[in-house]
Amino acid sequence: MERKIRTDLAVEQRELVRGSAAETTELPGVRAREDMRKGYKVTTVDVLDEEGSKALCKPVGRYTTIELDALIQRAENAFVDAAELLAELLREVLRPDMGAGTLVAGLGNDAITPDALGPLAIESVMATRHLKSRMPEQFEAFRPVAAVRTGVLGSTGIESAEVLRAICESISPSRVVAIDALASGSLDRLCRTIQITDVGIVPGSGVGNNRAELCERTLGVPVVAIGVPTVVDAAVFSDEESAKGMFVTPRDIDSSVRDTAKLIGYGINLAMHDGLTIGDVDMFLS
């Protein structure tokens, strides 16, 4: 029996579709390219039209994936290079300007380690909106950034989309950056891949717990989503009925999630504030 593989990653979905169809060329409505940047493999999948969207079951937009092999191997300057690369890729989709505010949202449940990526990343994001308004001269070179942990519906009784919509109506950001844990179809990509997309996100979709979509249509501003796969559906490995609803996660998930969450936070900081270094971010957050 053919197993249905659950994945949030566009690069994996493309591989699966091409493999099942025995395709050796590009899919209609889908364009992909691979590059090496700062020692990391970067794959960009563009879903160009409705034909491509139907083929990949992904909304029209851009999906960029960074493979973190050098970081996992603790190569020299790996964290700095990865943070700077992430910042470059984020600037390409965020196009931040000095007057525009950004709301960074950490999605997920911080009490469950594989789902704690978003809340942990917020710990490394420099919140500057209040500083810009209270001390404009001292923070003239910074852009206004607000950061929030949305919590989960089971704990708050409020959908993340409802929380963020209310905040957007109150502070009027120009964009939202949403950070969430994802599901992968491959063990090799767990905590080793970062996906950036400009189409928003449906929290919980990777584990079959779909919540309200976060996108420009629902929040009124563009939404950039950053995700890291932290679980694989156990059904990938077993046809047993007991495998349904179970997920596999790495043994070192605690340190892996913390490391990637910090990387995402630092990448956002470098993307939003021109001229910052890793040392500057360390000092600000200390």
N, C-alpha and C positions, 0 to 999 in steps of 0.2 A: 504494500500500500504506500502510495506517495505521501510523504509528510508535507504539510503546509508549514513553511518556515515564516515565522513572524519577525519582522525587522522594521526599525524606524529609519534605517540608513538608505538614502537614495542610491548610493554606490553599490550596496548589496542587492537592492531590488533590481537594479539594472543587470547585475551579474546573473541573478536568478532568472530573470525574464529571458535574457539572451541564451542562457544555458538550456532552459526548458524548450525553447523554440529552435535550438541548434543554430542560433544566429552567429554569424562571423562578421557581420557588418553592423553599422549603427542602427539603432531602432528608429523608426519614423517619429519625428517630432522630439527627438532626444539627441543632444550633442554632449560629448564628454571629452575631456582632455586631462592629461597627467603631466605634472611638472615636479622638479626638485627645487625647493626653495629653502635656503638656510639649512640644508642637510635633511629636510623632511619631504616626504612624498605628499603632494597635494593633488587631489582629484576633484575636478569641477564637473558636475553634471547639470546641464541646463535643460529643463523641461520647457520646450519652446511653444507648444500649442496644446489644444485639447486632445489631439491624437497621441502626443507624448504623455500627457497626463493620464489618459486611459491605459496606456501600455504599462506605465510604472505605478499606477494607483497613487500618484503624488500630484499636488497642485502645481500649476504652471509657475516656474520660478527657478532660482539658482540654488544648488546644494553643493557646498564645498566641504571636502573632507581632508583633515590633516591626520596622517599616520605618525604616531609618536614614538617610533622605534628608538630614535636617538635618545629621547628622554628616558625611556624605560631602561636603556642600557647605560644610563648615567654618563653619557659622553660629555666631554669638556664643553662648558658653556651651553649645555643642552637646554636648560631652563630659560636662560636669557634669549637664546635663539628662538625657542618655541613661543615665548611670550611676545617677542617682536614680530614674528611671523603671524601669530594670531591677531595682533594689532593691525598689521598691514591688511589682512583679509577683512577684518571688521571695518576698517576705514573705507574699503572698496564698496561695502554695502550700506554703511551708516552715513557716509559723507557728512561728518559732523561740521557744523559751523559755530562760530563763537556765541551767537545769541540764542541758539536753540538748546532746550533742555532735553535730557534723556532720563527715562525711568528704567532702572534695571530691576528685574523681578526674579527672585529665586523661588522656583516652584519645587514642590515635593515635601516629603515628610522627614524632618531631621531626626526622628526617632528610629527610622529604618535606614540602615547604612547605605544600601544600594540606591535608595531614593533621596539621599541627603545632599546630592551634588549642588542643587540650586541654593538651599539655605547656607551651605558651607561656602560657596563662591561669594555670596554677599558679604561674608566676613572680610574678604580681600578687595572689595570694591570701595573706592574713595568717594564717599558722599560729600558733595561740594555745594549743593544748591543753597543750603542755609548759610554757608560761608560767603558765597558770592553776593547774597542779598544783604548780609550784615557787615561784611568787610570788603566791599567791592574793589578798593584800591589794592589791598594786599593779595587778593585772589583774582586779579584782572586777567592773568594768563590762563586761568582754569575755566572749563566749561561747566555749566550747572548740571549736576548728576544727582538724582535721588535713587535710593535703593530700598527695596522692601522684600520681606519674606511673606509670601501669601498664605502659608499654611495649607492644610488640606481640608477638603469638605467634611470628612468625618470628625475632625477636631473643631472646626470653626463654624460649620453649618453654612458656610458661604463659598460659592464657587470662586476659583481664582479669577475667572473672567469678570465676575461681579466686583471683586475687590479692585482689580486693575482698572475697570471702567470707571468706578467711582473716583479713584485717584487721578485718572486722566482728566476727568471733568473738573477736578479741583485744582490741579497744578498745571494742566495744559502742556504736557511734554510734546516735543516734536516727533518722538519715536519711543518705542518700548523695546528693550532687550530682555528676552525671556530665557532663563537657564533651567534646563531640566535633564534628568536622567532618561536614557533611552534603552530600547531593547535591540539586541543584535541577533543575527542568525548564525554567528560564528564565534567560537571561543577566542579565536585569535584577535578579535577586535575589542574585546572587553577591556575598558579603561585604557585602550591604546589608540583611540580614534576620537577626534572632535569633529562634529558636523555643524556647519554654519549655514543657515538658510534664511532667505528674505521673505518667506511666505507665512511665517508664524508657526504655530504648533497647536496640536490637540493633546493636552496633558493626559498621561495615562494610556494613550492609544496603544503603545507598544506592549502593554501587559493586559490588554482587553478591558481596561477600566476607563473608557473614554469620558472625558469631561468636556465642558464647553470650550469651543475653539478660541484661541487667542490670535487674532489677525486684524488687519486694518478695518475689515467690515464690522467686527464686534467691538473694537476699542476706539475706532475713529482716527488712529494714527498708524503708520507703518510699524510692523513687528518683525524684528530679527530674532531668530531662535538659535541658541547655542546648546548643543547636547553632547553627551558622552554615553555610549552604551555601557551599562553596568550589569545587565542580566541577559541570559539566553533562555528561551523557552525550553523546558525539559523535553517537550514533545519532539524536538529536533533529534534527540538521541534514542527515544523509546516510543513504541506503539502502545505500551501498556496504558490502560485507562487511568491508572493512578498517577501517571505523569502529567495528565491534563491539569492545568492551573498551577503547576510547579515551575520554578525558575532556578537556574543555576547561576551562581555568582563566584568570582575568584576567592580563594582563601585569604588573600591579602587585601580584601575589598576596603577595609578601613583606611589603610595608608594610601591605596590607589585613588579612592574618591577624594581624600583630602589633598593629595598632590595635584590632581587634575582640576579640582575646584579652585585651588590657589592659582594655578596657571591661567584659568579663565578669568578670574578676578583681575590679575595683573595685566592680562592682555587687553581687557576692557579699559583699564586705567591708561595704558600706553596709547590706546586708540583714541580716547576722548581728550587727552591733555597733551598738547604738542610739547616736545622737548623733554619729557620725563624720562628718567632712567629707572632701572630696577631698584637702585639704591634710594632714589627719591621716594618711590612707592613704599619701600621698607620703612623709611623715616616717617612718612605721613601716617602709616598704619600702626606704628609702634606706640 
